[in-house]
Amino acid sequence: MNNFLNAPGFLGTHATFRSDATLVLVLVTAALFTIGWRMAVQKRYQAHRWVQTIAACLNAIVVLSTMISSFMINILPGIPGKLNQGSYAVTTLHGLAGMIGLVLGIFVVLRGNELVPKGLRFTNYKLIMRTSYALYMLVTLMGVVVYVIVFVVGS
């Protein structure tokens, strides 16, 4: 299985299959989050909750199964010495912002599904949801930049 995931990718870059699949899944997740946001605007709250929950779970699976290990293997050993070289700085910023976004997003989904204890529930739900969405989209854009730098430009 590992040989398959490390085989050449399908997007025509220098990426592996795993990296190409990760990019596609993250873009699908971004589309799902956007669809869910539109459902909320249309006051279709039940569908919104389901779509956002599925998107957040898919995002968590992708982050936990590929991104964290890739960061730990390829970037972390070079910190802090290589932060001014190649993709290290943008990848590190992407990773830090991504972890904040992942934790916030999972918390929002748990709150939206009433799985958070009363003492941890926030009252300004719209602000937190909007912040989480904006952060996710920013991190997704940063991830696309990392992909381009590493696999298209070839830093």
N, C-alpha and C positions, 0 to 999 in steps of 0.2 A: 504493500500500500504506500509506503514511504517513497519508493521509487516512482510510483505513479504521480504522487503529489509534487515531487521534485523534477518531474519531466518538464520539457519546454512548455510554455503556456500557449494559450489559444488566441491571444489578442495581438500577436505579431510583434511583441517587444522582446526584451531579454529576460522577462520574468518567467518564473516557474508556473506550473499549473496551479499550485497552491496560491501564489500571489495574484494571479489573474482571477481565480475563483473568489478570493477574498475581496478584491476590488468590486467584482460584479455583485456579490452579496451585500456589500456595504451600500452600493448604489441602489439596490433593490430596497434595502432597509430605509434609505433616505426617501425613496419614492413612497413607501408605505407610511412613514411618518408624515409626509406631506398630504397624502390621501386622508389620513386620520385627522390631521389639522383641519382640512376642508370639511370633513364630516362634523366636526365640532362647530365650525362656523355655520353650517346648515342645521345646527341643533339636533343632529343625529347622534346623541351622546352614547347610546349603547353600542352602536357600530364603531364610533370613535374609540371607546374604551377597548374593544376587542382588537381593532387594528393596531392601536398603540401598544397594547400588551404583546401582540405577536411580533411587532417590529422591535420592541425592546428586548424580547427574548432572543430573537434572531441575532440582533446586534451583540448581545452578551455572549452567545455561543461563538460567534466569529471572533470577538475580542479574546475570549478565554482560550479558544482552541488554536488560534494562529498568531494573533498580534502580540500577545504578551511574551510568548516563547521567542518569536522573531526579534523583538526588542531586546530581550535578555541575552540572546546569542550574538546578535549583530551590532548592537549599539551600546548597551550597558558597559561592556568591557573597555570601550573607548572614552568613557566619561570620567573625568572632565577634560582629559588631555586633548581629545580630538573634536571638541565642541565647535571649533572654528574651521573644521574641515568638512567638505562635501555635504552630505545629508545629515550629519550628526545633530546639528542645532535644530533644524526644522523637524526632524524625526523625534527628538527629545521633547520639543514643544507640543508636537502632535500627541505624543504618548501621555504627557502630563495633562493636557487639556482633555484628552480622550478618557483618561481614568476619572477625572472629575465629572465629565459628562455621563459616563457609564453609571457611576454611583448615584448621581442626581436623577438620571433617567429611571433607574431601577427603583429608586425611592418614590418617584412620581407614580410609577406603575403600581407599586405596592399600595401607595396611598389611594390611588384611583380605584383599586379593587378592594379597598377597605381592609387591608392586611397589615396596617401600621397601628401600633398601640395609640390610644387617645393622646397620651402625653407627647407623642412625636408628630402629631398631625399639624400641618400648617393651615392657616386660614386663607391666605391669598393664593388660592390654587391656580388661578389663571396666570398670575405673574410667574410662578414657579414652573408651570407647564411651558409657557412661552420662552422663558430663560433656557430651559432644558432643550427645547426644540432649536432655538438659535445656536446654542452651544454645539448641539449635535451637527447641525449643518456646517458650522465653522470647522469643526473637527473633520468632517467628511471632506470638505474642500482641502484642508491641510493634508489629509490622507491621499487625495488625488495628486497634490503637489509632490508628496514624497514618492509616490509611484512613478510619476513622470521623471523626477530627478534621478531616481535609482535605476529604473528600467528602460526609460526612453533616452534620456540624456546620457546616462551611464556614469554617474559621478563616482 
